[in-house]
């Protein structure tokens, strides 16, 4: 406090030219220090040090450990990743030739082939000029013309989720209000915040209105209890950003509610159960009426003994999973340094002593980890190259299985006649891969033969 007071007094004694020159010098110093911070964040991200410290992402580390605001954390982390891949961007930032906003806009356009040209062309450009330049590289679809009335902030409460409608987002992925305010309700009186629903909200637009032939916009105010339920539902479903995935979460909740409460669905399930019971009873009566000699001789010992459970199995019963999650408080149990990971969504059940190294599946050897720390622990146990090779092999295997189901992958041992027939129909089968899944391979071939 005393230092800043003395600084203000010294600044007050500067002349006009000294004040302007010192301000320009400080901007240069600030750019250099910000570039150094970005270099540090890029190296932390490359080494995954933030994950070892108990943070599920670089953004969480910047916000919690470095005490940066939400907008500062998002922008710096995004630019740090770009600088880690393309150091030329960091050089332009340090020399004050490019702003971080423009560098963030370049993140989705930079490649090893065009990085030099894009950096040279975007140096010294403002956000608007950079957007116009990038549009020439990657054009966007024009919106349909139209005029509509925009509701004021006092008409509809802004709770950061629905608010007064969709917010216009800038090129770096953040809305105009997010650029100005760190909090959704910043600058608003307490009586107008989203948690206060004592007064009915006045809105110039309808709560439900058609946006497209099959798409509707839904707007309604909610209280804090509702938001807590939505956030908890997002954790259960493994969704971090609730505001951007609210429609998916709401649809899942409606499906579960309708499955339990809808009398039509209950009746359909009851009919299916009764039909299965009737079919089973008829089958049992038929077997009793016409028993075979082998069945009559082996009837006393007809019930086979259940096979003993495997001593070393990866199978974990649902009851054990629930107890492990309850013991962990439904939160990632990874502890880095003195901090425990705060991730509560998308939790995995992990073996403390790895299963691949003869670790058991007992509850004492199980823990709850988020996806990031589960992968990190695997890399520490087996090595990053081994884990990445396994992930790639799994992806290739899934692709081959999909090709096998669609009948698109060739078998070197198949007869020549089958290979010729495959070569004849394969060009028309690729765009109809879903046809194999829905109607069966034989029927799909017959349909294609008829069309040919």
Buried (B, 14 or more C-beta within 10 A) or exposed (E): EEEEEEEEEEEEEEEEEEEEEEEEEEEEEEBBEBBEBBBEBBEBBEEBBBBBBBBBBBBBBBBBBEEBEBBBBBBBBBBBBBBBBBEBBBBBBBEBBBBBBBBBBBBEBBEEEEBEEBBEBBBEBEBEEBBEBBEEEEEEEEEEEEEEEEBEEEEBBBBBBBBBBEBEEBBBBBBEBBBEBEEBBEEBEEEBBBBBBEEEBEBEBEEEEEEEEEEEBEBEBBEEEBBEEBBBBBBBBEBBEBEEBBEEBEEBBEEEEEEEEEEEEEEEEEEEEEEEEEEEEEEEEEEEEEEEEEEEEEEEEEEEEEEEEEEEEEEBEEEBBEEBBEEBEBBBBBEBEEBBBEBBBBBBBBBEEBBEEEBBBEBEBBBBBBBBBBBBBBBEBBEEEEBEEEEEEEEEEEEEEBBEEBBBEEEEEEEEEEEEBBEEBEEEBEEBBEBBEEEEBEEBBEEBEEEE
